[in-house]
Amino acid sequence: MSSHSGVAATFVAPAVSREILLEGVTLEDGGFPLERGAEVVGRAEATPLQLGVPQDAWRSVRVGVAVALAGYRTLQYDFRLDEPVAPRVMERDLE
């Protein structure tokens, strides 16, 4: 527990597997990024949760995701565990 501005808080950040971060993500041809060797980076800032906040409040912390795969445009999006999975498609890089 840490004190910031005199208020006691716990700092949390989700640790999420690549498989969960990529739920709903497909390639333009219907394939799956991990099966083709995609690089997946998820970043979340530690967020202070005030005392009395529900224990699962960490599920609402935003994770910035970037998925890179040769031949496709890098896909970037925000992910939160407390939101429904959104379908996303990685498009081919035409250049």
C-alpha positions in Angstrom: 0.0 0.0 0.0 1.2 3.5 -0.8 0.3 7.0 0.3 -0.2 9.6 -2.4 -1.2 13.1 -1.4 -1.9 11.8 2.1 -4.5 9.3 0.9 -3.9 5.6 1.4 -4.2 3.6 -1.8 -3.2 0.3 -3.4 -1.7 0.5 -6.9 -2.8 -2.2 -9.3 -2.2 -3.2 -13.0 -3.6 -6.2 -14.7 -1.3 -8.9 -16.0 -3.1 -10.4 -19.0 -2.0 -13.3 -21.3 -1.4 -12.7 -25.0 -4.3 -15.1 -25.7 -6.7 -13.0 -23.7 -5.5 -9.7 -25.2 -6.0 -11.2 -28.7 -9.6 -12.5 -28.1 -11.7 -11.3 -31.1 -8.6 -10.4 -33.3 -8.4 -12.1 -36.6 -6.3 -11.6 -39.8 -7.9 -10.3 -42.9 -7.7 -13.8 -44.4 -9.4 -15.4 -41.4 -6.3 -16.6 -39.7 -5.1 -15.9 -36.1 -2.2 -13.6 -35.3 -0.5 -15.9 -32.8 -0.5 -18.8 -35.1 1.5 -16.7 -37.6 4.0 -15.4 -35.1 2.6 -12.0 -34.2 4.4 -9.9 -31.6 1.9 -8.7 -29.0 2.7 -5.9 -26.5 0.3 -4.9 -23.7 1.0 -1.9 -21.4 -0.9 -0.8 -18.4 0.0 1.9 -15.9 -0.2 1.1 -12.3 -3.4 2.8 -11.1 -4.2 3.8 -7.5 -7.3 2.3 -6.1 -8.7 4.1 -3.1 -9.6 2.1 0.0 -13.1 0.8 -0.1 -13.1 0.2 -3.9 -14.2 -3.3 -4.9 -11.4 -5.9 -5.0 -12.0 -6.5 -8.7 -11.7 -2.9 -9.7 -8.3 -3.8 -11.4 -10.4 -5.2 -14.2 -11.3 -1.7 -15.3 -7.6 -0.6 -15.8 -6.9 0.2 -19.5 -4.3 -1.9 -21.3 -2.9 -0.4 -24.5 -2.3 -3.3 -27.0 -0.2 -3.3 -30.1 -0.1 -6.3 -32.4 2.6 -6.5 -35.1 2.9 -9.1 -37.8 5.0 -9.0 -41.0 2.8 -8.3 -44.0 0.0 -6.7 -41.9 -0.6 -3.2 -40.6 0.1 -2.9 -36.9 -3.1 -3.1 -34.9 -3.4 -0.8 -31.8 -6.3 -0.7 -29.4 -7.3 -0.4 -25.8 -8.4 -3.4 -23.8 -10.2 -3.7 -20.5 -11.2 -6.9 -18.8 -14.6 -5.5 -17.7 -15.7 -4.8 -21.3 -17.1 -7.2 -23.9 -14.6 -8.5 -26.5 -14.7 -6.4 -29.6 -14.1 -8.0 -33.0 -11.0 -6.6 -34.7 -9.4 -7.4 -38.0 -5.7 -7.0 -38.9 -5.5 -5.7 -42.5 -2.8 -6.6 -45.0 -0.1 -4.0 -45.5 -0.4 -3.1 -49.2 2.9 -1.2 -49.3 
